[in-house]
Amino acid sequence: MKLTEILAPDFDLAMTLDSGQVFHWEKASHGFVGTIENRAVCVEQRGDLLFVAGEREDLAHKYFALDHRLAAICASFPSDPVMNAAKEFCRGLRIIRQPKWECLATFICSSMKQVAHIRQISKRLRERFGEARNIGDYVVYAFPSAERLASASEKELR
């Protein structure tokens, strides 16, 4: 696979993908596989660099909010013990620019659920109603459109 290198200072890929914002990324080899919009992506981090396969650099850069100057944002926070502890604990965490429909649908599915269960629901919806995408040796599924889910029967959704 051809890898595109992206500069990613002040970024922690694993913390960001495991933070409970998104639920479809899976550990693979030295990184993660998943989708950005409906495109299959493999991404790994080595220091301040991301290596992305299967996608244009600009889409991954936007998705992971690498255009946000995290150091400047954190410097604007009040300096008190609670904020300092939060900044230290969440160092490198980015707010992902997830597609709006996917974000809304997984939020609806999250009511009264733990992250592990939300991941299972998201995975099942993707596998059953989403489109398969190949990336290297992996198959990932795009999140199904609102129209595709609306056309499913209640029985199929259950």
C-alpha positions as CSV (number, residue, x, y, z in Angstrom):
1,M,0.0,0.0,0.0
2,K,1.2,3.5,-0.8
3,L,1.4,5.6,2.3
4,T,1.0,9.4,2.5
5,E,2.9,11.1,5.2
6,I,1.1,13.9,7.2
7,L,2.7,16.1,9.8
8,A,0.6,15.7,13.0
9,P,2.1,17.6,15.9
10,D,0.2,17.6,19.3
11,F,-1.8,14.5,18.1
12,D,-2.4,11.1,19.6
13,L,-4.1,8.8,17.1
14,A,-5.0,6.0,19.5
15,M,-6.3,8.4,22.2
16,T,-8.5,10.2,19.6
17,L,-9.9,7.0,18.0
18,D,-10.5,5.3,21.4
19,S,-12.1,8.4,23.1
20,G,-15.7,7.4,22.4
21,Q,-16.2,10.0,19.5
22,V,-16.3,7.3,16.8
23,F,-16.9,3.6,17.0
24,H,-15.8,1.9,13.8
25,W,-12.0,2.1,13.8
26,E,-10.3,-1.2,14.5
27,K,-6.7,-2.0,15.5
28,A,-4.8,-3.4,12.6
29,S,-1.1,-4.1,12.2
30,H,0.7,-0.9,13.5
31,G,-2.4,1.3,13.3
32,F,-6.1,1.4,12.6
33,V,-8.4,0.7,9.7
34,G,-11.8,2.3,9.2
35,T,-13.5,4.8,6.9
36,I,-13.6,8.5,6.4
37,E,-16.9,9.3,4.9
38,N,-17.3,6.2,2.6
39,R,-13.6,5.7,1.8
40,A,-11.5,2.9,3.3
41,V,-8.5,4.2,5.2
42,C,-5.5,2.7,7.0
43,V,-3.7,5.0,9.3
44,E,-0.8,4.7,11.7
45,Q,1.2,7.1,13.8
46,R,5.0,7.3,14.2
47,G,5.9,10.2,16.5
48,D,4.6,13.5,14.9
49,L,3.8,11.8,11.6
50,L,0.7,10.0,10.4
51,F,0.9,7.5,7.6
52,V,-2.3,7.2,5.7
53,A,-3.2,4.7,3.0
54,G,-6.2,4.7,0.8
55,E,-7.1,8.4,1.1
56,R,-6.1,11.8,0.0
57,E,-4.0,13.7,2.6
58,D,-6.5,16.7,2.7
59,L,-9.4,14.5,3.8
60,A,-7.5,12.8,6.6
61,H,-6.0,16.1,7.7
62,K,-9.5,17.6,7.9
63,Y,-11.1,14.5,9.6
64,F,-8.5,14.5,12.4
65,A,-8.7,18.3,12.8
66,L,-5.0,18.7,12.3
67,D,-5.5,22.2,11.1
68,H,-6.4,23.2,14.7
69,R,-3.4,24.7,16.5
70,L,-3.9,22.6,19.7
71,A,-1.0,24.2,21.6
72,A,-2.5,27.6,21.1
73,I,-6.0,26.4,22.0
74,C,-4.7,24.8,25.3
75,A,-2.7,27.9,26.1
76,S,-6.0,29.9,26.1
77,F,-7.4,27.7,28.9
78,P,-7.4,29.1,32.5
79,S,-4.4,27.9,34.5
80,D,-5.9,26.1,37.5
81,P,-5.3,22.6,38.9
82,V,-8.3,21.0,37.3
83,M,-7.7,22.4,33.8
84,N,-4.0,21.6,34.0
85,A,-4.8,18.0,35.0
86,A,-7.4,17.7,32.1
87,K,-4.9,19.1,29.6
88,E,-2.3,16.7,30.7
89,F,-4.6,13.7,30.7
90,C,-6.0,14.5,27.2
91,R,-2.8,15.6,25.6
92,G,-3.0,14.9,21.9
93,L,-6.8,14.3,21.8
94,R,-8.5,15.9,18.8
95,I,-12.2,16.4,18.2
96,I,-12.9,14.4,15.0
97,R,-14.8,16.0,12.1
98,Q,-17.1,13.0,11.7
99,P,-19.8,13.0,9.0
100,K,-22.9,14.6,10.5
101,W,-25.3,11.7,9.7
102,E,-22.9,9.1,11.1
103,C,-22.4,11.2,14.2
104,L,-26.2,11.6,14.7
105,A,-27.0,8.0,14.1
106,T,-24.4,6.6,16.4
107,F,-25.4,9.1,19.1
108,I,-29.0,7.9,18.8
109,C,-27.8,4.3,19.2
110,S,-25.7,5.3,22.2
111,S,-28.6,5.9,24.6
112,M,-27.9,4.1,27.9
113,K,-25.0,2.1,26.4
114,Q,-21.3,1.7,27.1
115,V,-18.7,2.3,24.4
116,A,-18.2,-1.4,23.7
117,H,-21.9,-1.9,23.0
118,I,-22.1,1.2,20.8
119,R,-19.1,-0.2,18.8
120,Q,-21.0,-3.5,18.3
121,I,-24.1,-1.6,17.1
122,S,-22.1,0.6,14.8
123,K,-20.2,-2.4,13.4
124,R,-23.4,-4.4,12.8
125,L,-25.1,-1.5,11.1
126,R,-22.1,-1.0,8.8
127,E,-21.7,-4.7,8.0
128,R,-25.4,-5.3,7.3
129,F,-26.4,-2.0,5.5
130,G,-23.1,-0.3,4.6
131,E,-21.0,-0.7,1.5
132,A,-17.8,-2.9,1.8
133,R,-14.5,-1.2,1.0
134,N,-11.1,-2.9,0.7
135,I,-7.9,-1.4,2.1
136,G,-4.9,-3.7,1.8
137,D,-5.8,-7.0,3.4
138,Y,-8.7,-5.5,5.3
139,V,-12.4,-5.1,4.5
140,V,-14.1,-2.1,6.2
141,Y,-17.7,-0.9,5.8
142,A,-18.9,2.6,5.2
143,F,-21.7,3.9,7.5
144,P,-25.0,3.4,5.7
145,S,-26.9,6.4,4.4
146,A,-30.1,7.6,6.1
147,E,-32.0,6.5,3.0
148,R,-30.6,2.9,3.2
149,L,-31.5,2.6,6.9
150,A,-35.0,4.1,6.2
151,S,-35.6,1.5,3.5
152,A,-34.9,-1.4,6.0
153,S,-37.7,-3.0,7.8
154,E,-38.0,-3.0,11.6
155,K,-37.2,-6.7,11.5
156,E,-34.0,-6.1,9.6
157,L,-33.0,-3.4,11.9
158,R,-33.6,-5.5,15.0
